[in-house]
Amino acid sequence: MDINDFKGISYFRFFVPIVFIICWASMILGPEFITLPYREFGLLVYVYFFLKSTYQLVLMINMVLKGNAAL
């Protein structure tokens, strides 16, 4: 990666740093100022990841069982 790769895209130059700062500010200030919505959003994220990981586990078990049957 070279600095010349980013010539001419000055419009998007501050996009990543601004998103980074907003994420950190949300993590630090979010629970303090908007407790209920922040807690419920966090709970939804945890439930989503739990269901997604459970689904992946079921798929892997299914693949192992079908693989053993095919062998």
C-alpha positions in Angstrom: 0.0 0.0 0.0 1.4 3.3 -1.0 0.3 6.9 -0.3 -0.1 7.4 -4.1 -3.0 4.8 -4.0 -5.1 7.4 -2.2 -4.5 10.3 -4.5 -7.8 11.9 -5.7 -10.0 10.4 -3.0 -9.7 13.2 -0.5 -13.5 13.2 -0.1 -13.3 9.9 1.8 -10.1 10.6 3.6 -11.7 11.2 7.0 -14.4 8.6 6.8 -12.6 5.8 8.7 -11.2 8.0 11.4 -14.6 9.6 12.0 -16.3 6.2 12.2 -13.6 5.0 14.6 -14.1 8.0 16.9 -17.9 7.7 16.8 -17.6 4.0 17.7 -15.4 4.7 20.7 -17.6 7.6 21.8 -20.7 5.4 21.6 -19.0 2.6 23.6 -18.0 5.0 26.3 -20.9 7.4 26.4 -23.7 5.1 25.2 -24.5 3.2 28.4 -24.3 6.4 30.4 -26.8 8.5 28.5 -29.2 6.0 26.8 -29.2 3.0 29.1 -32.4 1.2 28.1 -32.1 1.3 24.3 -28.4 0.6 24.6 -29.1 -2.5 26.8 -31.8 -3.8 24.6 -29.6 -3.3 21.5 -26.8 -5.2 23.2 -29.2 -8.0 24.1 -30.4 -8.2 20.5 -26.9 -8.4 19.3 -26.0 -11.2 21.8 -29.1 -13.2 20.9 -28.3 -12.8 17.2 -24.8 -14.0 17.6 -25.9 -16.9 19.8 -28.5 -18.0 17.2 -26.0 -17.6 14.4 -23.3 -19.7 16.2 -25.9 -22.3 17.1 -26.9 -22.5 13.5 -23.3 -22.9 12.4 -22.8 -25.7 15.0 -25.9 -27.5 13.6 -24.5 -27.2 10.1 -21.1 -28.6 11.1 -22.6 -31.5 12.9 -24.8 -32.2 9.9 -21.7 -32.1 7.6 -19.8 -34.5 9.9 -22.7 -37.0 10.0 -23.3 -36.9 6.2 -19.5 -37.1 5.6 -19.3 -40.2 7.8 -22.3 -41.8 6.0 -20.7 -41.1 2.6 -17.4 -42.6 3.6 
